[in-house]
Amino acid sequence: FFSSVQLGYNLWALPVGILFVNENSFMILHHISVLTSCSLACYTNITYRVFNPYVFGCAELSSIPLAIMNYLKDQREWTRKNFESGFSIIKLVFAIMFLLLRVIIATPLILDLLRSSFLVIYTSIGLKHVTMGKMLICGINFFLMCCLGFLQYYWAYLIVGAVAGGKLNSHEKKKV
């Protein structure tokens, strides 16, 4: 269920991000990686579905305050006049949720997914019942988790920098 919802969302978000929002290359990489990993989770039985509720569901809860924050950034004048303190609170909630859900809790899961993919590939070499296609899918999972993990840690670095630099009250949009 969770992977199919993420698949649908990212099928929408990728063209919108490219054509209308002008998203940066990291977000495009994120959408492509999520689309690929969701497709593998939806249409194969080789992936590690035990992680799907967290990876494609719970971790995405931090997107709720992010969406509110982005909406309020787009309404800068109204936000400055009517909701300045609320905007700061929403940015703080986003920072806490992102760091908690996508870094602190997700790091052991990411490492376990990487370990599992590596072990399947390593221990399957030469086995007759394991096809190259199955090993390729595990390799793709490994690569995708590396990409998505890097992006989560990169964004966490930016968030921690903003919190440490006291930029939670800023309305500026940064392009990466």
Secondary structure, 3 states (H helix, E strand, C coil): CHHHHHHHHHHHHHHHHHHHHCCCHHHHHHHHHHHHHHHHHHHCCCCCHHHHHHHCCHHHHHHHHHHHHHHHHHCHHHHHHHCHHHHHHHHHHHHHHHHHHHHHCHHHHHHHHHHHHHHHHHHHCCCCCCCHHHHHHHHHHHHHHHHHHHHHHHHHHHHHHHHHCCHHHCCCCCCC
